[in-house]
C-alpha cells in the first residue's frame, strides 16, 4: 500500500512547493446562483451598471444575465444572430461596454475564435444586438488539432487594458507543465493575429493549475488569474509586462470548477463556479486585504 501512496504524496508536496499558497484567505460565499445557471463561466462588473454579469459556456443559449446583490436575475438578454460556441469569459471597458470571449477551444480545433462587444446602453434590453466583433487566431498554432503533446491553444481567460485584449491560454497538453501563454489582440473590428507576449508557469498539476479566468483592477495595477482552487496576483509591473511584476498566490479553501473572476474593487474579487451534484454554483468574495485569524 505504501509504495502506491508515494506518487500522491509527492504530488501534494510539489503542489505546495510550487504555489507557496496562503491557506488563511478571507473567502466567503455571497449567494447561490439561480437554479437555471449551473454552468456559469464568467463574472464581471461594469462602470455603468450595478448588476453582476455572468454567462454560461457551450451548450447553453447565447444570453447574458445581470444579477442583483442577492443573486436574483434582474436582467436576462438574448444575443441576436450569434451562437454560443464556447463562451468562456467576460470583460468590460471604462465606458461600461461588455465583451464576451467566445474562444473556448477544448479540442484545439477551432478557427472561429471571437470576441463580441455589447454597448453599455443595450445591456438592459431583452433582445440584444452586438455592436462589434473582433476575430483572431494564434499564429503559433499550425494544426487543428495539433498533437496531444502540443494542445496549448485553448483560451478561457481575458481582460481589456488600454484598448487591447489580453488572453491567457489554458494548457491542455498531455505533457502539462503549468505554462499559460499571454497573447495580445487589439480592440478593433476585423481579424487579427494574436501577438504572443510572454508566459508564466503555475504548477505541474492540471487540476489545480490550469487557468480558467482573468481580470485586471480598474486602476490597472493588479491582475488576477484563476484556477479551480487558486488565485495568482501580479502587481508592480510595467506596461503590459504582467508576469515580470510581483506575484502573490492565494490558495482557496474549496476545490470546485471555478470559471469566473473579476475585481469588484481594488481589494475585492468576485469568483463563480459551476454547479455539480453536491458543490459549486455560487458567487464568492475574496478579500485581498484580510486573512483569517
C-alpha positions as CSV (number, residue, x, y, z in Angstrom):
1,X,0.0,0.0,0.0
2,X,2.7,2.5,0.9
3,X,4.5,2.5,-2.5
4,X,1.2,3.3,-4.2
5,X,0.8,6.3,-1.9
6,X,4.2,7.8,-2.8
7,X,3.1,9.5,-6.2
8,X,0.1,11.0,-4.4
9,X,2.1,12.4,-1.5
10,X,4.8,13.6,-3.9
11,X,2.2,15.5,-6.0
12,X,0.9,17.2,-2.8
13,X,4.4,18.2,-1.9
14,X,5.1,19.6,-5.4
15,X,1.8,21.5,-5.4
16,X,2.6,23.1,-2.1
17,X,6.1,24.0,-3.1
18,X,5.0,25.4,-6.4
19,X,2.2,27.6,-5.1
20,X,3.7,28.9,-1.9
21,X,0.0,29.4,-1.1
22,X,-1.7,31.2,1.8
23,X,-4.5,29.0,3.2
24,X,-5.8,31.6,5.6
25,X,-7.6,33.7,3.0
26,X,-10.8,35.6,3.7
27,X,-13.1,33.7,1.2
28,X,-16.8,33.8,1.7
29,X,-19.9,32.6,-0.2
30,X,-22.2,35.6,-1.0
31,X,-25.1,33.7,-2.6
32,X,-26.1,30.7,-4.6
33,X,-26.5,31.3,-8.3
34,X,-30.1,30.8,-9.8
35,X,-31.1,27.2,-10.4
36,X,-31.1,27.7,-14.2
37,X,-27.5,28.9,-14.1
38,X,-25.5,25.7,-13.5
39,X,-22.6,26.5,-15.9
40,X,-21.5,30.0,-15.1
41,X,-18.3,30.5,-17.0
42,X,-17.6,34.2,-16.2
43,X,-18.4,37.1,-13.9
44,X,-18.0,40.8,-14.5
45,X,-19.0,44.2,-13.0
46,X,-19.1,47.3,-15.2
47,X,-18.7,51.0,-14.9
48,X,-22.3,51.8,-15.9
49,X,-24.3,49.1,-14.1
50,X,-24.9,48.0,-10.5
51,X,-25.6,44.4,-11.7
52,X,-23.2,41.5,-11.6
53,X,-22.9,40.0,-15.1
54,X,-22.4,36.4,-16.0
55,X,-22.8,34.0,-18.9
56,X,-22.8,30.2,-19.4
57,X,-20.5,28.2,-21.6
58,X,-21.0,25.9,-24.6
59,X,-24.3,24.0,-24.9
60,X,-26.3,26.9,-23.5
61,X,-28.3,29.7,-25.1
62,X,-26.5,32.9,-26.3
63,X,-27.7,35.0,-23.3
64,X,-26.3,37.2,-20.6
65,X,-27.6,37.6,-17.1
66,X,-27.5,40.5,-14.7
67,X,-27.7,39.6,-11.0
68,X,-28.6,41.9,-8.2
69,X,-26.8,41.9,-4.8
70,X,-28.9,39.0,-3.6
71,X,-28.2,36.8,-6.6
72,X,-31.6,37.2,-8.2
73,X,-31.8,37.6,-12.0
74,X,-32.6,41.3,-12.7
75,X,-31.8,41.2,-16.4
76,X,-31.7,38.4,-18.9
77,X,-30.9,39.2,-22.5
78,X,-30.7,37.1,-25.6
79,X,-27.9,38.0,-28.0
80,X,-29.2,38.1,-31.5
81,X,-27.7,36.3,-34.6
82,X,-24.7,34.7,-32.9
83,X,-24.1,31.3,-31.4
84,X,-22.7,30.3,-28.0
85,X,-19.9,28.1,-29.5
86,X,-18.0,28.2,-26.2
87,X,-18.3,31.4,-24.2
88,X,-15.6,31.4,-21.5
89,X,-15.1,34.9,-20.1
90,X,-16.3,38.5,-19.8
91,X,-14.5,41.8,-19.6
92,X,-15.6,45.5,-19.8
93,X,-14.1,48.8,-20.7
94,X,-14.2,52.2,-19.0
95,X,-17.4,53.2,-20.8
96,X,-19.2,50.2,-19.4
97,X,-19.3,48.2,-22.7
98,X,-19.3,44.4,-22.1
99,X,-17.2,41.9,-24.1
100,X,-17.9,38.2,-24.5
101,X,-15.0,35.9,-25.1
102,X,-16.2,33.1,-27.5
103,X,-12.8,31.4,-27.6
104,X,-13.1,28.2,-25.6
105,X,-11.2,25.6,-27.6
106,X,-11.0,22.3,-25.6
107,X,-10.1,20.2,-28.6
108,X,-7.7,22.8,-30.0
109,X,-9.6,22.6,-33.3
110,X,-11.4,25.9,-33.7
111,X,-10.7,28.5,-36.3
112,X,-13.5,30.9,-35.4
113,X,-12.2,32.5,-32.2
114,X,-14.1,35.7,-31.5
115,X,-14.8,38.5,-29.0
116,X,-18.2,40.2,-29.1
117,X,-19.0,43.7,-28.0
118,X,-22.2,44.8,-26.3
119,X,-22.8,48.5,-25.8
120,X,-23.5,49.6,-22.3
121,X,-26.7,51.3,-23.4
122,X,-28.0,47.9,-24.7
123,X,-27.3,45.7,-21.7
124,X,-30.8,46.1,-20.3
125,X,-32.6,45.1,-23.5
126,X,-34.3,41.7,-23.8
127,X,-33.1,41.2,-27.3
128,X,-29.5,42.5,-27.8
129,X,-27.6,43.1,-30.9
130,X,-23.8,43.1,-30.7
131,X,-22.1,46.3,-31.8
132,X,-18.8,44.8,-32.8
133,X,-16.9,41.5,-33.5
134,X,-13.2,41.0,-33.1
135,X,-11.9,37.8,-34.7
136,X,-8.4,36.5,-34.1
137,X,-6.1,33.5,-34.4
138,X,-3.0,32.3,-32.7
139,X,-0.1,32.2,-35.3
140,X,1.8,29.6,-33.3
141,X,-0.9,27.0,-34.0
142,X,-0.3,25.2,-37.2
143,X,-2.5,22.1,-36.9
144,X,-6.2,21.8,-36.0
145,X,-6.0,19.9,-33.7
146,X,-2.3,19.6,-33.0
147,X,-0.7,16.5,-31.4
148,X,-1.9,15.9,-27.8
149,X,1.6,16.9,-26.6
150,X,1.1,20.4,-28.1
151,X,-2.5,21.2,-27.3
152,X,-1.7,24.5,-25.7
153,X,-4.2,26.8,-27.6
154,X,-7.4,26.7,-25.5
155,X,-8.3,30.1,-24.2
156,X,-10.7,30.7,-21.2
157,X,-9.4,33.9,-19.7
158,X,-9.0,37.5,-20.8
159,X,-9.4,41.2,-19.9
160,X,-9.2,44.6,-21.7
161,X,-6.4,47.0,-20.8
162,X,-5.6,50.2,-22.7
163,X,-7.9,49.2,-25.6
164,X,-6.2,45.8,-26.1
165,X,-7.4,42.4,-25.0
166,X,-5.0,40.2,-23.1
167,X,-5.7,36.5,-23.3
168,X,-4.3,33.7,-21.2
169,X,-4.3,30.1,-22.5
170,X,-5.5,27.0,-20.7
171,X,-2.8,24.4,-21.3
172,X,-4.4,21.1,-22.3
173,X,-1.1,19.4,-23.4
174,X,-0.6,15.7,-22.5
175,X,2.7,17.0,-21.0
176,X,1.1,19.7,-18.9
177,X,3.8,21.8,-17.2
178,X,1.7,24.7,-15.9
179,X,2.5,27.1,-18.7
180,X,-0.1,29.7,-19.6
181,X,0.7,31.9,-22.6
182,X,-0.2,35.6,-22.7
183,X,-1.5,37.0,-26.1
184,X,-2.5,40.5,-27.1
185,X,-5.3,41.3,-29.5
186,X,-6.3,44.9,-30.5
187,X,-9.9,46.1,-29.7
188,X,-10.7,46.7,-33.3
189,X,-13.1,45.1,-35.8
190,X,-11.6,42.6,-38.2
191,X,-9.4,39.5,-38.0
192,X,-6.1,39.8,-36.1
193,X,-3.1,37.7,-35.5
194,X,-2.8,37.5,-31.7
195,X,0.7,38.6,-30.5
196,X,2.4,36.3,-28.1
197,X,3.8,38.5,-25.3
198,X,5.1,36.1,-22.6
199,X,4.3,33.1,-20.5
200,X,4.1,32.0,-16.8
201,X,4.3,28.6,-15.1
202,X,1.8,27.9,-12.4
203,X,2.5,24.3,-11.4
204,X,2.5,20.9,-13.0
205,X,-0.8,19.7,-11.7
206,X,-3.5,20.4,-14.3
207,X,-6.5,20.1,-12.0
208,X,-5.1,22.7,-9.7
209,X,-3.2,25.0,-12.0
210,X,-4.9,25.3,-15.4
211,X,-6.1,29.0,-15.9
212,X,-9.8,29.4,-16.2
213,X,-10.4,33.2,-15.9
214,X,-8.6,36.5,-15.5
215,X,-9.2,40.2,-14.7
216,X,-7.4,43.5,-14.1
217,X,-8.2,46.0,-11.5
218,X,-9.8,49.3,-12.6
219,X,-6.6,51.1,-11.7
220,X,-4.7,48.8,-14.0
221,X,-2.2,48.0,-11.1
222,X,-3.1,44.4,-10.4
223,X,-4.1,41.3,-12.4
224,X,-5.7,38.1,-11.2
225,X,-5.6,34.6,-12.7
226,X,-7.9,31.9,-11.5
227,X,-7.8,28.1,-11.3
228,X,-10.1,25.6,-9.5
229,X,-8.6,26.4,-6.1
230,X,-6.0,29.2,-6.5
231,X,-5.6,32.8,-7.5
232,X,-2.4,34.3,-8.8
233,X,-2.0,38.1,-8.3
234,X,0.5,40.2,-10.2
235,X,1.4,43.8,-9.4
236,X,4.2,46.4,-9.8
237,X,4.5,45.6,-13.5
238,X,5.4,48.0,-16.2
239,X,3.0,48.5,-19.2
240,X,1.8,45.0,-20.2
241,X,4.8,43.1,-18.9
242,X,2.4,41.5,-16.3
243,X,4.4,38.4,-15.5
244,X,7.5,40.4,-14.5
245,X,5.7,42.1,-11.7
246,X,5.5,41.0,-8.1
247,X,3.5,37.7,-7.7
248,X,1.4,36.5,-4.8
249,X,-0.5,33.3,-4.7
250,X,-3.7,32.7,-2.7
251,X,-4.9,29.1,-2.0
252,X,-8.7,29.0,-1.9
253,X,-10.3,26.7,0.7
254,X,-12.5,24.9,-1.7
255,X,-11.7,22.8,-4.8
256,X,-14.6,23.3,-7.3
257,X,-14.9,24.1,-11.0
258,X,-14.2,27.8,-10.7
259,X,-14.6,29.5,-14.0
260,X,-15.1,33.3,-13.4
261,X,-13.2,36.0,-11.6
262,X,-13.4,39.8,-11.6
263,X,-12.4,42.8,-9.4
264,X,-15.3,44.3,-7.5
265,X,-12.9,46.9,-6.4
266,X,-9.2,47.3,-5.9
267,X,-9.2,44.9,-2.9
268,X,-12.1,42.5,-3.6
269,X,-12.6,39.8,-6.1
270,X,-15.8,38.0,-7.2
271,X,-15.5,34.4,-8.2
272,X,-18.1,32.0,-9.6
273,X,-18.0,28.2,-10.1
274,X,-20.1,25.7,-12.0
275,X,-22.6,23.6,-10.1
276,X,-22.3,19.8,-9.8
277,X,-24.4,17.4,-7.7
278,X,-23.0,18.4,-4.3
279,X,-20.9,21.5,-4.7
280,X,-20.5,24.8,-6.5
281,X,-23.0,27.1,-8.3
282,X,-22.1,30.1,-6.1
283,X,-20.7,33.6,-6.2
284,X,-17.9,34.1,-3.7
285,X,-16.0,37.1,-2.4
286,X,-12.2,37.1,-1.9
287,X,-10.9,39.9,0.3
288,X,-7.3,40.7,-0.7
289,X,-6.6,42.8,2.4
290,X,-7.7,40.4,5.2
291,X,-6.7,36.9,6.2
292,X,-8.5,34.8,8.8
293,X,-7.1,34.9,12.3
